[in-house]
Amino acid sequence: MKKWILLFSFIWVIVFVNAAIVDTVMVYSNAMKKYIPCVVVKPNEATENGKQYSVVYLLHGYSGNYRNWVKDFPGVKESVDLYKMIIVCPDGGYGSWYFDSPIDSSFRYETFVADELITYVDFHYPTIADKAHRGISGLSMGGHGAFYLALKHKNLFGAVNSMSGGVDFRAFPDNWEIKKRIGTKKSNPENWEKYTVINMLDSLKNGELKIAFDCGVGDFFLEGNRAFNAKMTALKIDHDYTERPGEHKRAYWANAVYYHLLFFQLFFNEGLKSK
């Protein structure tokens, strides 16, 4: 019995020592004149060893918040421990879609993430502050946001992926507050073309970004992801696209996040070799 107690205590100490540290920070957005809550997950060792770390920005979906990734998906903290990276989970509002709204100046989440948040994180945390060591990902609305930000700011992000991303939302004109951000499809048809990321692929040259994305075969965004894959293929843009069993649900993302964070780790390892 004593041996089991000692073994359990030893395992507990190992887990405790290696446990990722979760910080909740309030980052002021000058663009929106308010504080935005964010979670920053870092390796326990980052507090003491003087090393610098690669960073993944992980975006939540519609109706979610900054706490979702660490609260609902164990793979996030596990991957921080395993790969020794920093993961940043910003609050993207209930339905921001992560761009600067052309009709509502109170929604400027592109500016927040790409400018204000990255500046804050690189100043307050031991990051390797270049695109070869900075990636962005997300699920659903956050998958759209990840591609939108990466395509608009290729100088900031070297790699991007998405899970069940809303990469072509034109088929959903009345869903998820999109029309509150860019106007109705009838009154602002140009915005529905400009702000959906499938139409942004024309600005991308092969090799500018490391790209991966996936979608469940039972997901309502499946056809949009298939079209996204087909357009990249037609444009001869190298990428990885995967379809797996699953729907637009937490169980799918809980599994997918492991693959996506491994994707980033492999990308970061290439960057470290070239330094």
C-alpha positions in Angstrom: 0.0 0.0 0.0 2.8 2.4 0.9 4.4 1.6 -2.5 1.3 2.7 -4.3 1.0 5.8 -2.3 4.6 6.7 -3.0 4.1 5.9 -6.7 1.0 8.1 -6.9 2.8 10.9 -5.1 5.7 10.7 -7.5 3.4 10.8 -10.6 1.5 13.7 -9.0 4.7 15.6 -8.5 5.8 15.0 -12.1 2.4 16.3 -13.4 2.5 19.3 -11.1 6.0 20.2 -12.0 5.3 19.9 -15.8 1.8 21.5 -15.7 1.3 24.4 -18.1 0.7 27.8 -16.5 -2.6 29.5 -17.5 -2.6 33.3 -17.2 -5.8 35.4 -17.7 -4.8 38.9 -18.8 -6.8 42.0 -19.7 -5.4 43.6 -22.8 -6.5 47.1 -23.6 -7.7 47.7 -27.1 -7.2 51.3 -28.1 -9.1 50.6 -31.3 -12.2 49.5 -29.4 -11.6 51.6 -26.2 -12.0 48.6 -23.9 -10.1 45.8 -22.2 -10.3 42.4 -23.8 -9.8 39.3 -21.7 -7.4 36.7 -23.0 -5.9 33.4 -21.8 -2.1 32.8 -22.2 -0.9 29.2 -21.7 2.8 28.8 -21.2 5.1 26.0 -20.2 5.9 25.9 -16.5 9.6 26.2 -17.3 9.0 29.5 -19.1 9.0 31.4 -15.8 12.6 30.5 -15.0 14.8 29.3 -17.8 15.3 32.3 -20.0 14.3 30.5 -23.2 12.1 32.0 -25.9 9.1 30.2 -27.3 7.0 29.9 -30.5 3.4 31.1 -30.2 0.0 29.9 -31.5 -3.0 32.2 -31.5 -6.1 30.0 -31.0 -9.5 31.6 -31.8 -12.8 30.5 -30.4 -16.0 30.0 -32.4 -19.3 32.0 -32.6 -20.9 32.5 -29.2 -17.7 31.3 -27.4 -15.2 33.2 -25.4 -11.5 33.3 -24.4 -12.0 30.5 -21.7 -13.3 27.8 -24.1 -10.0 26.4 -25.3 -8.5 25.8 -21.9 -11.8 24.8 -20.2 -13.2 22.4 -22.8 -10.1 21.0 -24.6 -7.4 19.2 -22.6 -5.2 19.0 -25.7 -4.3 22.6 -25.4 -2.5 22.4 -22.0 -1.2 19.0 -22.9 0.4 20.3 -26.1 1.9 23.3 -24.3 3.7 20.8 -22.0 4.6 18.5 -24.8 5.8 20.9 -27.4 7.0 23.8 -25.1 5.1 26.5 -27.0 2.9 29.4 -25.8 -0.8 29.4 -26.8 -2.8 32.6 -26.7 -6.6 32.5 -26.6 -8.2 35.9 -27.2 -11.8 36.8 -26.7 -13.2 37.5 -30.1 -16.6 38.8 -29.0 -19.8 36.8 -29.4 -19.8 37.1 -33.1 -17.0 39.3 -34.4 -15.7 37.0 -37.2 -12.3 38.5 -36.4 -12.3 41.4 -38.9 -12.7 45.1 -38.5 -16.4 45.6 -39.2 -17.0 48.1 -42.1 -20.4 49.1 -40.6 -19.8 49.0 -36.8 -16.6 50.7 -35.4 -17.0 48.9 -32.1 -16.0 45.6 -33.7 -12.3 45.9 -34.6 -11.0 42.5 -33.8 -8.6 42.3 -36.7 -6.7 45.3 -35.4 -6.9 43.9 -31.9 -5.4 40.5 -32.7 -2.9 41.5 -35.4 -1.7 44.7 -33.8 -2.5 45.2 -30.2 -2.5 41.6 -28.9 0.6 40.5 -30.7 2.4 43.6 -29.4 1.3 42.8 -25.9 2.2 39.2 -25.9 5.7 39.8 -27.4 6.4 42.4 -24.8 5.1 40.5 -21.8 6.1 36.9 -22.6 9.3 35.2 -23.8 8.3 34.8 -27.4 10.4 34.3 -30.6 8.8 37.4 -32.2 8.9 36.5 -35.9 6.5 34.8 -38.4 8.6 31.6 -38.5 7.6 31.1 -34.9 4.0 32.4 -34.9 0.9 30.6 -36.1 -2.8 31.1 -35.9 -5.7 28.6 -35.8 -9.3 28.4 -34.7 -12.6 26.6 -34.9 -15.7 27.5 -36.9 -15.9 31.4 -36.8 -12.4 31.2 -35.4 -11.3 29.1 -38.4 -12.5 31.8 -40.6 -10.7 34.4 -38.4 -7.5 32.5 -38.5 -7.4 32.4 -42.3 -8.6 36.0 -42.6 -5.9 37.3 -40.3 -3.2 35.1 -41.8 -4.0 36.1 -45.4 -4.3 39.8 -44.5 -1.1 39.8 -42.4 1.3 37.4 -44.0 4.2 39.4 -42.5 3.0 38.3 -39.0 2.0 34.6 -39.4 4.0 31.9 -41.0 1.4 29.1 -40.6 -2.4 28.8 -40.4 -4.9 26.1 -39.9 -8.6 25.8 -39.1 -11.0 23.2 -37.7 -14.5 23.2 -39.2 -13.8 26.8 -40.4 -16.6 29.0 -41.9 -14.3 29.7 -44.8 -17.1 30.6 -47.2 -20.0 32.0 -45.3 -22.0 33.3 -48.3 -24.4 30.4 -48.1 -25.5 31.5 -44.6 -26.8 35.1 -45.0 -28.9 35.1 -41.9 -26.7 33.1 -39.5 -24.3 33.9 -36.7 -24.6 37.7 -36.7 -22.6 38.0 -39.9 -25.0 40.6 -41.3 -24.5 42.7 -38.2 -20.8 42.9 -38.9 -20.9 43.5 -42.7 -24.5 44.4 -43.6 -27.2 42.2 -45.2 -26.3 40.3 -48.3 -29.0 42.2 -50.2 -27.9 45.7 -49.2 -24.1 45.1 -49.0 -23.3 42.3 -51.5 -19.8 43.6 -52.1 -19.0 43.0 -48.4 -20.1 39.4 -48.6 -17.6 38.9 -51.4 -14.8 40.9 -49.8 -14.9 39.4 -46.3 -15.3 35.7 -47.0 -11.9 34.2 -46.9 -12.3 31.9 -50.0 -12.1 35.0 -52.1 -8.9 36.2 -50.4 -7.0 33.2 -51.7 -6.2 35.0 -55.0 -3.8 37.3 -53.0 -1.8 34.3 -51.8 1.4 33.0 -53.5 2.4 29.4 -53.0 4.8 29.1 -50.1 3.9 32.3 -48.3 2.0 30.4 -45.6 2.1 26.8 -44.3 -1.5 25.7 -44.5 -3.7 22.9 -43.1 -7.4 22.6 -42.4 -10.0 20.0 -41.8 -13.7 19.4 -41.5 -16.0 16.7 -40.3 -18.0 14.8 -42.9 -21.2 15.6 -41.0 -20.5 19.3 -40.7 -22.7 22.0 -42.3 -19.4 23.8 -43.3 -18.2 20.7 -45.3 -19.0 22.0 -48.7 -17.4 25.3 -48.0 -14.2 23.6 -46.9 -14.3 21.3 -50.0 -14.6 24.4 -52.2 -11.7 26.0 -50.3 -9.6 23.0 -50.9 -10.5 22.9 -54.6 -9.6 26.6 -55.1 -6.3 26.1 -53.4 -5.6 23.1 -55.6 -6.5 25.1 -58.7 -4.3 28.0 -57.6 -1.4 25.4 -57.0 -1.1 26.4 -53.4 0.5 23.7 -51.3 -1.7 22.7 -48.3 -3.0 19.8 -46.3 -6.8 19.1 -46.2 -8.4 16.4 -44.2 -11.9 15.1 -43.7 -12.7 13.0 -40.7 -15.9 11.5 -39.2 -17.7 14.0 -37.1 -20.1 17.0 -36.9 -19.8 20.6 -35.9 -19.4 19.7 -32.3 -17.0 19.8 -29.4 -16.1 16.1 -29.7 -14.7 16.7 -33.2 -12.6 19.7 -32.1 -11.3 18.0 -29.0 -9.7 15.4 -31.3 -8.7 17.7 -34.1 -6.8 20.2 -31.9 -4.1 17.6 -31.3 -3.4 17.3 -35.0 -3.4 21.1 -35.5 -0.9 21.8 -32.7 1.4 19.0 -33.9 1.2 20.7 -37.4 2.5 23.9 -35.8 5.2 22.2 -33.8 6.6 20.6 -37.0 6.5 24.1 -38.7 8.3 25.7 -35.7 10.9 23.0 -35.7 11.8 23.9 -39.3 12.1 27.5 -38.3 14.4 26.6 -35.4 16.7 24.6 -37.7 17.1 27.6 -40.0 18.1 30.0 -37.2 
